[in-house]
Amino acid sequence: MAIARAFGDAAITADNFSSFSKQQISADAAAKGLTQLQPFPAARSTAPMDLSTVIGAAATQKIQNSGQIVFHTVGDTGGIHSPQYQFAVADAMANDLANGACFWYHLGDVVYYFGQDQYYFEQFYDPYRDYNAPIFAIPGNHDGGVFTGETAKSLDAFVGNFCTAQPTDNPDSQGAARTTMDQPGVYFTLNAPFVKFIGLYSNTSEGGTQGVIANAQVGNAQLDFLQQQLAAAKAERASGQGRALVIATHHPPFTGSPSHVPSPDMLTQIDQACTTAGIWPDLYLSGHAHLYERYTRTVNGKQIPYVVAGMGGYYNLPGLKAGTKPPAPATPASGTDASGNPLTIQVYNDNTFGFLRMTVSSASITGEFISVDPATHKTGVADSFTLDLKANTVSNGPAAKSSVSASTAKPSAPASTATATGSVRPVKGNAKVLGRANPKASGATSTKSAVASAPVKSSAKTVSAKVKPKVTTKVKAAKASKKPVAKPRAR
């Protein structure tokens, strides 16, 4: 039976992650993830999903009449280890809805460490109970990850929460108001005023191996879908009905993360599809690496922002780890990618949590990295940029004054360079090519080898030494009655 959609529920109060104790996490840390790429469910439909079917025709028309659309985007949010970071970002995002955002496009890794339904209340429904807007998502590697001996199929829980045939109450919500999202699949197109998203699933590869959207093992369904959707986007533009085009994958094409590698083979497939269709994205969004990066890539004279936004609440930001860290050179730094296209890393920030507030009109795309201090919950603007959709040029936005404490963020650089906070890791080896992989993970000794020839293993490395989910009797009882555990959440 169809039910009315629901989003935020400010009345719910629940445990602040009390159901997964430190002892349980430690005891389950030896669980091993399966080490092969996982099959994924076929989409119910390849027809685009329209925002109006979620928020209604009147709200959609109001956006159209305003001349712009505002939305949030970030990934890697699950608070499996230290939930205070996720809750801080979640609260800041809920508060930021007052600035006009009408939905959140999640870039994957909704839950950690394995994509099971037991995690969804603690890491999704409870933290975002105050986020009174729709949440769309593409899966990350942890959302698809399964451990040895698991009986559920990869992505079962993700599909049950984001890809149901119609909105419904999922028992995972434990009585939270939010209904499931009815995306047509784990890869899908979302049409909204002024912007079109093509979201792809880049499978279960962990930090040392590339993301995969299509190959002999997982098939070419997504590649066929991508080609179809790009052709449709091209036809829309030819008819004068075009909108900004965003492509999103969990795994990033470029990254300088010390713990994650770029995905050049995946990028080559996407580039080939774009070349065939005669249309390129105006913006590329990804997560996976637990940091914020912004690159400007120039293809056929068109400047395209490639943004990595994996700082949504998962605790393990490289710049916050204990121990000696590599030195932090200044940005921007320019070079070329593996195809010879000019590539500039504008910002590298590996010690600041937050999210992106995006504003899209017919003339431009503006992105703002909203930083969040978990200790004080103060927010600021750690980076901002603007893409001129007519001139196809990217400019750095003015550096806004941040209210984030000095312990969380460094002073912004002048707007003439890049407005960045956090540390910037050096480019090793061939400095002409950016998008460095972790040399220890991939065997690369130069940035060129990392981008141009990072190997795709026949069996992609997935989660290892992670946590096998356990649920306490208290949580099981709460699920049975669909009532939240009545204990105030720490703020």
C-alpha positions as CSV (number, residue, x, y, z in Angstrom):
1,M,0.0,0.0,0.0
2,A,1.4,3.4,-1.0
3,I,2.1,5.8,1.9
4,A,2.8,9.5,2.0
5,R,6.5,10.5,1.7
6,A,8.1,11.8,4.8
7,F,11.6,13.2,5.5
8,G,12.6,14.8,8.8
9,D,11.2,14.0,12.2
10,A,12.5,16.4,14.8
11,A,10.6,14.6,17.6
12,I,12.5,11.3,17.6
13,T,15.1,10.8,20.3
14,A,17.3,7.8,20.4
15,D,20.6,6.3,21.5
16,N,23.8,8.0,20.4
17,F,25.3,4.9,19.0
18,S,25.0,3.0,22.2
19,S,24.1,-0.3,20.5
20,F,27.6,-0.9,19.2
21,S,30.0,-0.9,22.1
22,K,33.8,-0.5,21.8
23,Q,34.0,-4.1,23.0
24,Q,31.8,-5.3,20.1
25,I,33.7,-3.3,17.6
26,S,37.0,-4.7,18.8
27,A,35.7,-8.2,19.0
28,D,34.4,-8.1,15.4
29,A,37.4,-6.4,13.9
30,A,38.8,-9.6,12.5
31,A,35.8,-10.1,10.1
32,K,37.0,-10.5,6.5
33,G,35.4,-9.0,3.5
34,L,34.9,-10.9,0.3
35,T,37.7,-9.9,-2.1
36,Q,35.9,-9.9,-5.5
37,L,33.8,-7.4,-7.2
38,Q,30.1,-7.9,-6.5
39,P,27.2,-8.2,-8.9
40,F,24.6,-5.5,-8.6
41,P,20.8,-5.5,-9.2
42,A,19.5,-4.3,-12.6
43,A,17.6,-1.1,-12.5
44,R,13.8,-1.2,-12.5
45,S,13.9,1.4,-15.2
46,T,16.5,3.4,-17.0
47,A,14.1,6.4,-17.4
48,P,15.2,9.4,-15.5
49,M,13.7,10.1,-12.1
50,D,12.3,13.6,-11.8
51,L,12.6,15.7,-8.6
52,S,9.0,16.8,-9.0
53,T,7.8,13.2,-8.2
54,V,9.4,13.6,-4.8
55,I,8.8,17.2,-3.7
56,G,5.7,17.9,-5.8
57,A,5.0,20.0,-8.9
58,A,4.3,23.2,-6.9
59,A,7.7,23.1,-5.1
60,T,9.5,22.3,-8.3
61,Q,7.8,25.2,-10.1
62,K,8.8,27.5,-7.3
63,I,12.5,26.4,-7.8
64,Q,12.1,27.0,-11.5
65,N,10.6,30.5,-10.9
66,S,13.5,31.4,-8.5
67,G,16.0,30.9,-11.3
68,Q,18.3,28.6,-9.4
69,I,18.4,25.3,-7.4
70,V,20.3,24.7,-4.2
71,F,21.3,21.2,-3.0
72,H,23.7,19.5,-0.6
73,T,26.2,16.8,-1.6
74,V,28.8,14.8,0.4
75,G,29.7,11.2,1.0
76,D,31.4,8.9,3.5
77,T,29.1,9.7,6.4
78,G,28.7,6.6,8.4
79,G,29.7,7.1,12.1
80,I,30.7,3.5,12.9
81,H,33.7,4.4,15.0
82,S,33.3,8.0,16.4
83,P,29.7,9.1,15.7
84,Q,30.2,12.6,17.0
85,Y,31.7,13.7,13.7
86,Q,28.7,12.4,11.7
87,F,26.2,14.0,14.1
88,A,28.0,17.3,13.9
89,V,27.8,17.4,10.1
90,A,24.3,16.1,10.1
91,D,23.1,18.9,12.4
92,A,24.9,21.5,10.4
93,M,23.3,20.2,7.2
94,A,19.9,20.3,8.8
95,N,20.4,23.8,9.9
96,D,21.7,24.8,6.4
97,L,18.3,23.8,4.8
98,A,17.3,27.4,5.8
99,N,19.7,28.5,3.0
100,G,17.4,26.9,0.4
101,A,18.8,23.4,-0.2
102,C,15.9,21.2,-1.4
103,F,17.7,17.8,-1.3
104,W,20.9,15.9,-0.6
105,Y,22.7,13.9,-3.2
106,H,24.8,11.4,-1.2
107,L,28.0,10.2,-2.8
108,G,28.2,6.8,-1.2
109,D,29.3,4.9,2.0
110,V,26.1,5.6,3.8
111,V,27.0,2.9,6.3
112,Y,30.2,1.2,7.5
113,Y,31.7,-1.3,7.5
114,F,29.4,-3.7,5.6
115,G,26.2,-2.7,3.9
116,Q,23.8,-4.4,6.2
117,D,20.4,-3.3,7.4
118,Q,21.4,-3.4,11.1
119,Y,23.5,-0.3,10.5
120,Y,20.9,1.9,8.9
121,F,19.2,3.3,12.0
122,E,22.3,4.2,13.9
123,Q,24.2,5.6,10.8
124,F,21.4,7.0,8.7
125,Y,17.9,7.4,10.1
126,D,18.8,8.7,13.5
127,P,21.6,11.2,12.5
128,Y,19.4,12.7,9.7
129,R,16.1,12.7,11.6
130,D,16.2,16.5,11.5
131,Y,17.1,16.7,7.8
132,N,13.7,17.6,6.5
133,A,14.4,17.1,2.8
134,P,14.8,14.2,0.4
135,I,18.1,12.2,0.3
136,F,19.1,10.5,-2.9
137,A,22.2,8.3,-3.0
138,I,24.6,6.3,-5.1
139,P,26.2,3.3,-3.2
140,G,29.8,3.3,-2.0
141,N,32.1,0.3,-1.7
142,H,31.0,-0.2,2.0
143,D,27.3,-0.1,1.0
144,G,28.0,-3.0,-1.3
145,G,30.6,-4.8,0.8
146,V,29.8,-8.3,2.2
147,F,31.8,-10.4,4.6
148,T,32.8,-14.0,4.3
149,G,29.8,-16.2,5.2
150,E,27.2,-13.5,4.7
151,T,23.9,-14.8,3.4
152,A,22.4,-11.5,2.2
153,K,23.3,-10.3,-1.3
154,S,25.5,-7.2,-1.9
155,L,23.4,-4.0,-1.9
156,D,20.3,-5.7,-0.5
157,A,20.0,-3.2,2.4
158,F,20.9,-0.2,0.2
159,V,18.1,-1.2,-2.3
160,G,15.7,-1.7,0.6
161,N,16.3,1.9,1.8
162,F,16.9,3.8,-1.4
163,C,15.4,1.9,-4.4
164,T,12.0,0.6,-3.3
165,A,9.2,0.6,-5.9
166,Q,7.4,3.2,-3.9
167,P,8.0,5.1,-0.7
168,T,7.4,2.9,2.3
169,D,8.4,2.5,6.0
170,N,11.5,0.3,6.3
171,P,11.9,-1.5,9.7
172,D,15.5,-0.3,9.6
173,S,14.2,3.2,10.5
174,Q,12.9,2.0,13.9
175,G,10.0,4.3,13.8
176,A,11.7,7.4,12.3
177,A,9.5,9.4,10.0
178,R,11.7,9.2,6.9
179,T,10.3,6.9,4.2
180,T,12.4,5.0,1.7
181,M,13.5,6.6,-1.5
182,D,12.2,5.1,-4.8
183,Q,15.2,5.5,-7.0
184,P,14.9,3.3,-10.1
185,G,18.2,1.6,-9.3
186,V,21.6,1.8,-7.7
187,Y,22.6,3.7,-10.9
188,F,20.1,6.2,-12.1
189,T,19.5,9.6,-13.7
190,L,17.9,12.4,-11.6
191,N,16.4,15.3,-13.5
192,A,15.8,18.6,-11.5
193,P,15.4,22.2,-12.5
194,F,18.7,23.5,-14.0
195,V,20.6,20.2,-13.3
196,K,20.7,16.6,-14.4
197,F,22.6,13.9,-12.4
198,I,23.9,10.7,-13.9
199,G,24.9,8.5,-10.9
200,L,26.9,5.3,-11.3
201,Y,27.9,2.5,-8.9
202,S,31.6,2.0,-8.9
203,N,31.5,-1.3,-6.9
204,T,33.3,-2.6,-3.9
205,S,37.0,-1.8,-4.5
206,E,38.8,-0.7,-1.3
207,G,41.5,1.9,-1.0
208,G,44.2,0.2,-3.0
209,T,42.2,-0.7,-6.1
210,Q,40.2,1.3,-8.6
211,G,36.5,1.7,-8.9
212,V,34.8,-0.3,-11.6
213,I,31.6,0.6,-13.5
214,A,31.9,-2.0,-16.2
215,N,34.1,-4.9,-17.2
216,A,33.9,-8.6,-18.1
217,Q,33.2,-9.6,-14.5
218,V,30.3,-7.2,-13.7
219,G,29.1,-6.6,-17.2
220,N,28.4,-3.5,-19.3
221,A,24.9,-2.6,-18.2
222,Q,26.1,0.6,-16.6
223,L,28.2,1.6,-19.5
224,D,25.3,1.1,-21.9
225,F,23.1,3.1,-19.5
226,L,25.7,5.9,-19.4
227,Q,25.9,6.1,-23.2
228,Q,22.1,6.2,-23.4
229,Q,21.8,9.0,-20.8
230,L,24.5,11.1,-22.4
231,A,22.9,10.8,-25.8
232,A,19.6,12.0,-24.2
233,A,21.3,14.9,-22.5
234,K,22.9,15.9,-25.8
235,A,19.5,15.8,-27.5
236,E,18.0,17.9,-24.7
237,R,20.7,20.6,-25.2
238,A,20.2,20.5,-29.0
239,S,16.5,21.2,-28.4
240,G,17.2,24.1,-26.1
241,Q,16.1,22.3,-23.0
242,G,19.6,21.6,-21.6
243,R,20.6,21.8,-18.0
244,A,23.9,21.5,-16.2
245,L,25.2,17.9,-16.4
246,V,26.7,16.3,-13.3
247,I,28.3,12.8,-13.3
248,A,28.8,11.1,-9.9
249,T,30.7,8.0,-8.8
250,H,31.7,7.0,-5.4
251,H,35.3,6.3,-6.4
252,P,37.2,9.4,-7.6
253,P,38.9,9.7,-11.0
254,F,41.6,11.8,-9.3
255,T,42.9,11.9,-5.7
256,G,46.0,12.6,-3.8
257,S,44.8,10.6,-0.8
258,P,47.5,8.7,1.1
259,S,45.0,5.8,1.6
260,H,43.0,5.7,-1.7
261,V,44.0,5.4,-5.3
262,P,42.5,7.2,-8.4
263,S,40.4,5.3,-11.0
264,P,41.9,6.1,-14.4
265,D,40.4,3.1,-16.2
266,M,36.9,4.0,-15.0
267,L,37.6,7.6,-16.2
268,T,38.7,6.3,-19.6
269,Q,35.4,4.5,-20.0
270,I,33.5,7.6,-19.0
271,D,35.6,9.8,-21.3
272,Q,35.0,7.5,-24.2
273,A,31.2,7.6,-23.6
274,C,31.3,11.4,-23.5
275,T,33.4,11.6,-26.7
276,T,30.9,9.4,-28.5
277,A,27.9,11.3,-27.3
278,G,29.5,14.7,-27.9
279,I,28.8,16.0,-24.4
280,W,31.0,16.3,-21.3
281,P,29.9,16.8,-17.7
282,D,29.9,20.3,-16.3
283,L,30.8,18.9,-12.9
284,Y,32.1,15.6,-11.6
285,L,31.3,14.6,-8.0
286,S,32.8,11.7,-6.0
287,G,33.8,10.6,-2.5
288,H,35.6,7.5,-1.2
289,A,38.8,9.4,-0.2
290,H,38.1,10.8,3.3
291,L,38.9,14.4,2.5
292,Y,38.0,17.4,0.3
293,E,39.8,17.9,-3.0
294,R,39.0,20.2,-6.0
295,Y,40.6,19.7,-9.4
296,T,40.0,21.7,-12.6
297,R,40.4,19.5,-15.7
298,T,40.4,21.1,-19.1
299,V,39.0,19.0,-22.0
300,N,38.7,20.4,-25.5
301,G,39.0,23.9,-24.0
302,K,36.2,23.2,-21.4
303,Q,37.1,23.6,-17.7
304,I,35.4,21.0,-15.5
305,P,35.5,20.9,-11.7
306,Y,36.3,17.4,-10.4
307,V,35.4,17.4,-6.7
308,V,36.1,14.8,-4.1
309,A,33.8,15.2,-1.1
310,G,34.4,12.3,1.4
311,M,34.4,14.4,4.6
312,G,30.8,13.8,5.6
313,G,31.4,12.3,9.0
314,Y,33.4,9.1,8.8
315,Y,36.1,9.6,11.4
316,N,39.2,8.6,9.6
317,L,40.4,11.8,7.9
318,P,44.1,11.5,7.0
319,G,45.0,14.9,8.4
320,L,43.6,14.0,11.8
321,K,45.5,10.8,12.3
322,A,48.2,10.6,14.9
323,G,51.8,10.4,13.9
324,T,54.1,12.0,11.4
325,K,52.4,13.4,8.3
326,P,53.9,14.4,4.9
327,P,54.8,18.0,4.5
328,A,52.1,20.3,3.1
329,P,53.0,22.3,0.0
330,A,50.9,25.1,-1.3
331,T,48.2,24.7,-3.9
332,P,47.3,25.2,-6.7
333,A,49.6,22.8,-8.6
334,S,49.2,22.2,-12.3
335,G,50.1,19.4,-14.7
336,T,48.4,17.0,-17.1
337,D,46.3,13.9,-16.7
338,A,47.1,10.6,-18.3
339,S,45.4,11.7,-21.5
340,G,47.4,14.9,-21.7
341,N,44.6,17.2,-20.6
342,P,45.5,20.1,-18.4
343,L,44.8,19.3,-14.7
344,T,45.1,21.6,-11.7
345,I,44.6,20.6,-8.1
346,Q,43.1,23.7,-6.6
347,V,42.4,22.5,-3.0
348,Y,43.5,19.6,-0.8
349,N,42.0,19.6,2.7
350,D,42.4,16.4,4.7
351,N,41.5,17.6,8.2
352,T,38.1,19.3,8.0
353,F,34.6,17.8,8.2
354,G,31.8,19.3,6.3
355,F,29.6,19.2,3.2
356,L,29.0,21.0,-0.1
357,R,26.3,23.5,-0.7
358,M,25.7,23.7,-4.5
359,T,23.8,26.4,-6.4
360,V,22.9,25.9,-10.0
361,S,21.3,28.3,-12.4
362,S,21.1,28.4,-16.2
363,A,24.3,30.5,-16.1
364,S,26.6,29.0,-13.5
365,I,27.3,26.4,-10.8
366,T,28.6,27.6,-7.5
367,G,30.1,25.3,-4.9
368,E,30.8,26.0,-1.3
369,F,32.6,23.6,1.1
370,I,30.8,24.3,4.4
371,S,33.3,23.3,7.1
372,V,32.0,22.0,10.5
373,D,33.9,22.0,13.8
374,P,32.7,18.9,15.7
375,A,33.6,20.4,19.0
376,T,31.7,23.7,18.7
377,H,29.4,22.9,15.8
378,K,30.5,26.2,14.3
379,T,30.5,26.4,10.5
380,G,32.4,28.3,7.9
381,V,33.3,28.3,4.2
382,A,36.5,26.4,3.6
383,D,36.4,26.7,-0.2
384,S,34.2,28.2,-2.9
385,F,34.3,28.1,-6.7
386,T,32.1,29.1,-9.6
387,L,31.7,27.5,-13.0
388,D,30.5,29.9,-15.8
389,L,28.3,27.6,-17.9
390,K,28.5,30.0,-20.9
391,A,32.3,30.5,-20.9
392,N,33.1,27.0,-19.5
393,T,35.6,28.5,-17.1
394,V,36.1,27.9,-13.4
395,S,37.0,30.6,-10.9
396,N,37.8,30.5,-7.2
397,G,35.2,32.2,-5.1
398,P,36.0,34.8,-2.5
399,A,37.3,33.4,0.7
400,A,34.6,33.7,3.3
401,K,35.4,34.3,7.0
402,S,35.2,31.0,8.8
403,S,34.0,30.6,12.3
404,V,35.7,27.2,12.6
405,S,38.2,27.0,15.4
406,A,41.9,27.1,14.6
407,S,42.3,23.6,15.9
408,T,40.2,22.3,13.0
409,A,41.1,24.6,10.1
410,K,44.0,26.7,8.9
411,P,43.6,30.2,7.6
412,S,42.3,30.4,4.0
413,A,44.7,31.2,1.2
414,P,44.2,34.4,-0.8
415,A,41.5,34.2,-3.4
416,S,44.2,34.7,-6.1
417,T,45.4,31.1,-5.4
418,A,42.9,28.7,-3.9
419,T,40.7,29.1,-0.9
420,A,41.9,26.0,1.0
421,T,42.1,24.9,4.6
422,G,43.8,21.8,5.7
423,S,47.0,20.1,4.6
424,V,48.1,19.6,1.0
425,R,50.2,16.5,0.3
426,P,53.1,16.7,-2.1
427,V,52.9,15.2,-5.5
428,K,55.6,12.6,-5.8
429,G,57.5,11.4,-8.8
430,N,56.4,13.0,-12.1
431,A,55.0,16.3,-11.0
432,K,53.6,17.0,-14.4
433,V,50.7,14.6,-13.8
434,L,48.3,14.9,-10.9
435,G,45.9,12.5,-9.2
436,R,48.6,10.6,-7.2
437,A,47.8,7.1,-5.9
438,N,49.2,5.8,-2.7
439,P,52.5,4.2,-3.8
440,K,52.3,1.6,-1.1
441,A,48.9,0.5,-2.2
442,S,49.4,0.4,-6.0
443,G,53.1,0.2,-6.4
444,A,53.2,3.5,-8.2
445,T,56.3,5.6,-7.9
446,S,55.1,8.6,-9.9
447,T,51.9,10.4,-10.4
448,K,51.9,9.5,-14.1
449,S,52.0,5.8,-13.3
450,A,49.2,6.2,-10.8
451,V,46.9,7.9,-13.3
452,A,47.8,6.3,-16.5
453,S,48.5,2.7,-15.5
454,A,47.1,2.0,-12.0
455,P,46.2,-1.7,-12.3
456,V,42.7,-3.0,-12.1
457,K,42.9,-6.3,-10.3
458,S,40.7,-9.1,-11.6
459,S,39.3,-9.5,-8.0
460,A,39.0,-6.1,-6.5
461,K,40.2,-5.7,-3.0
462,T,37.3,-5.0,-0.6
463,V,36.9,-4.6,3.1
464,S,39.3,-6.5,5.3
465,A,39.8,-6.5,9.1
466,K,36.6,-4.7,9.5
467,V,33.6,-5.0,11.7
468,K,31.0,-7.7,11.4
469,P,27.7,-6.2,12.5
470,K,26.2,-7.2,15.8
471,V,23.0,-5.9,17.2
472,T,22.1,-5.9,20.8
473,T,18.9,-7.3,22.2
474,K,17.8,-3.8,22.9
475,V,18.0,-2.8,19.3
476,K,16.3,-5.9,18.1
477,A,13.4,-5.2,20.4
478,A,13.2,-1.7,19.1
479,K,13.1,-2.9,15.5
480,A,10.3,-5.3,16.4
481,S,8.2,-2.6,17.8
482,K,9.4,0.1,15.4
483,K,10.0,2.4,18.3
484,P,13.3,4.3,18.9
485,V,15.3,3.6,22.0
486,A,14.2,6.4,24.3
487,K,17.5,7.8,25.3
488,P,18.5,11.4,24.4
489,R,21.1,11.7,21.8
490,A,24.3,13.5,22.8
491,R,24.8,16.8,20.9
